[in-house]
Amino acid sequence: MTGRMAESGTAIGIGVGPGDPELMTLKGARILSGATVVAYPAPEHGDSLARTIAAPHLRADATEIAIRMPLSGDRFPIGAVYNRAALEIGAHLARGEDVAVLCEGDPFFYGSFMYVFARLAERWPVQVVPGVSSLTACAAVTGTALAALTDVLTVLPGPLPDYALRARLIETDAAAIIKVGRHLPRLRALLDELGLTGQARYVERATMDQQHICPLADATNAAAPYFSMILVHKRGTAWA
Amino acid sequence: MTGRMAESGTAIGIGVGPGDPELMTLKGARILSGATVVAYPAPEHGDSLARTIAAPHLRADATEIAIRMPLSGDRFPIGAVYNRAALEIGAHLARGEDVAVLCEGDPFFYGSFMYVFARLAERWPVQVVPGVSSLTACAAVTGTALAALTDVLTVLPGPLPDYALRARLIETDAAAIIKVGRHLPRLRALLDELGLTGQARYVERATMDQQHICPLADATNAAAPYFSMILVHKRGTAWA
């Protein structure tokens, strides 16, 4: 040994897009096809959606790190999962290996994976390759622009309390309500109270095989899946 | 002629991403490589940015429709430009040819090209392939998440008057101010008044060769180029 340290690797966060594997970027696909270490979020049991989207580009000999999220954060704190993932990824970076870190949609648009990234960034070089977010994917599949000209567009997480949502929905020109889940009936009632039901659409699993789009009034299910969104256009769809 | 009409073509809006040609999607590249007619927005004189981004995928024998925007809308109304473009594209669709319509970033995120689309959709089948928007591109190059958990994220066009911007900036957790242009000095003063300068960053031409990122306090130019954005994170960059 001559005393020279090997250069450390880089953690590269890659947004794999909203679901359709073809909505990955050329850059994401190129980096993945050369990546010898690939990390991705996964449920406690079963397949990782991010890995499934990226599968056509993964090397057969890549080392894979599945970051499994426990169903209950009580049993095993989420922070500990991120800490462990950062350590495992960091061990590869220390050996000079780059690590591709897959993220559904875009890494920095409400992605829980930014927490692993924050931990890595304290010590290692990190880069992010942006991806197509669920926001623009939902707009595309509904065939309606999100916003134009001097419209204010507000992204609102569904778990926010009614008073917080109400104030923002009154003020904005267009809104995307994310993280709908079990809040769907409450959100439907709130938009109805504001007279916005007619301008609201419900989108489930945009660009995926099981995609479903309908007027919000028809979304009478008691709960929405994780990948769902409500789009509200106050000026309707009259863009011409 | 047997009296059977040829099926009409489809207008396919393709988001080519924020500037780096590798940030186009696989789907966009695939469709373009087979497209025999390609339309794109262009300045009155000179090259189209959208076409430049997409150039590696264009067929040499493709028919190209440059939709040139006059520098002054007074001289030749923008609406007339869109009308003429829709007619020209429609003539190809009527002959059963698909037409790929290029859009910088994402077609439905403040893209002026949605106006051509609205006109086409009245008469022809249209589809949209979402792209990486300037929003997630700016977040990626600054290395900072846009929003997380129950953060409210607001997209604010810079030309809005101070009172409208002030109200939204006070209420939101994170903001992306777009269409900065000549409003930069006014926006800087407004964010300073609100005590948000320290949490604001200025991004110019994200992912392009001439990309420039700096704290907002250092963006002392009198005007910003078209492709610029101010990102405001009230909780700073502490995501861990």
Interface residues (C-beta under 8 A of the other chain):
Chain A: G15 G17 P18 D20 P21 E22 L23 M24 T25 L26 K27 A29 R30 D106 P107 F108 F109 Y110 G111 S112 M114 Y115 F117 A118 R119 A121 E122 V126 V128 V129 P130 G131 V132 S133 L135 T136 A137 A139 A140 V141 G143 T144 A145 L146 A147 A148 L149 T150 D151 V152 L153 T154 V155 L156 P157 P159 L160 A164 A167 R168 E171 T172 K179 T207 A238 W239 A240
Chain B: G15 G17 P18 D20 P21 E22 L23 M24 T25 L26 K27 A29 R30 D106 P107 F108 F109 Y110 G111 S112 M114 Y115 F117 A118 R119 A121 E122 V126 V128 V129 P130 G131 V132 S133 L135 T136 A137 A139 A140 V141 G143 T144 A145 L146 A147 A148 L149 T150 D151 V152 L153 T154 V155 L156 P157 P159 L160 A164 A167 R168 E171 T172 K179 T207 A238 W239 A240
